[in-house]
Amino acid sequence: MATIEKRTVSLPADQARYIDELVARGGYASASEVVRAGLRALQERDAAVERWLREEVAPVYDAMQADPGRGLDADQVGKALRAHHAARPTAGRRGA
């Protein structure tokens, strides 16, 4: 079993109430269990961001460094975005 270290944390009242509600509903056995689940979710999110940066962002950055001419300037990006949005169906658009 992993070594357990005790910590004392301060929380805003709404977060403390939320933890208490989760425990009261029976989804968690204790406040510590809620906090551990939250930390696991944060670790998973951070790992997903790291993977995205490593697997998707870094290769594109490297490709742009190797061949800057393949990039678009701000005007080209703006035109492409306007064309993309103009081609979308109007149903479901806000204000349409």
C-alpha positions in Angstrom: 0.0 0.0 0.0 1.2 3.5 -0.8 2.4 5.7 2.0 -0.3 8.2 3.1 0.8 11.7 3.9 -1.6 14.0 5.7 -2.2 17.5 4.4 -4.3 20.4 5.7 -6.0 22.5 3.0 -8.2 25.6 3.1 -11.2 25.7 0.8 -13.8 28.2 0.0 -17.2 27.4 1.6 -18.8 26.4 -1.7 -16.1 23.9 -2.4 -16.2 22.5 1.1 -20.0 22.1 0.8 -19.6 20.4 -2.6 -17.3 17.8 -1.0 -19.7 17.3 1.8 -22.6 16.8 -0.6 -20.6 14.2 -2.6 -19.9 12.2 0.5 -23.5 12.6 1.8 -24.8 11.2 -1.5 -22.7 8.1 -1.0 -20.5 8.5 -4.1 -17.4 8.8 -1.9 -16.6 7.4 1.5 -14.7 10.5 2.8 -13.6 14.0 1.9 -10.1 12.6 1.3 -11.5 10.2 -1.3 -13.1 13.2 -3.1 -9.9 15.1 -3.1 -7.9 12.1 -4.4 -10.4 11.7 -7.2 -10.1 15.3 -8.1 -6.3 15.1 -8.1 -6.4 12.0 -10.3 -8.6 13.9 -12.8 -6.2 16.8 -12.8 -3.3 14.5 -13.4 -5.1 12.9 -16.3 -5.9 16.3 -17.8 -2.3 17.4 -17.4 -1.1 14.2 -19.0 -3.5 14.7 -21.9 -2.2 18.2 -22.5 1.4 17.0 -22.4 0.5 14.3 -24.9 -1.2 16.8 -27.2 1.8 19.2 -27.0 4.3 16.4 -27.7 2.4 14.5 -30.4 0.5 17.3 -32.2 1.9 20.8 -31.4 5.6 20.1 -31.4 5.7 18.3 -34.8 3.8 21.2 -36.4 6.1 23.7 -34.8 9.1 21.8 -36.0 7.7 21.6 -39.5 7.0 25.4 -39.5 10.6 26.0 -38.3 11.9 23.8 -41.2 9.7 25.5 -43.8 8.2 28.8 -42.7 6.7 29.4 -46.1 4.1 26.8 -45.4 2.4 29.1 -42.9 -0.4 31.5 -43.5 -0.4 35.2 -42.6 -3.1 36.7 -40.5 -5.1 38.0 -43.5 -5.1 34.5 -45.1 -6.3 33.0 -41.8 -9.0 35.6 -41.5 -10.2 35.0 -45.1 -10.2 31.2 -44.5 -12.2 31.5 -41.3 -14.8 33.8 -42.9 -15.1 31.5 -45.8 -15.5 28.5 -43.5 -18.2 30.2 -41.4 -20.0 31.5 -44.5 -20.2 28.0 -45.9 -21.9 26.6 -42.7 -25.6 26.1 -42.8 -27.5 28.9 -41.1 -29.7 26.6 -39.0 -28.4 26.5 -35.5 -26.4 29.7 -35.7 -26.8 32.1 -32.9 -29.1 35.0 -33.9 -30.2 33.2 -37.1 
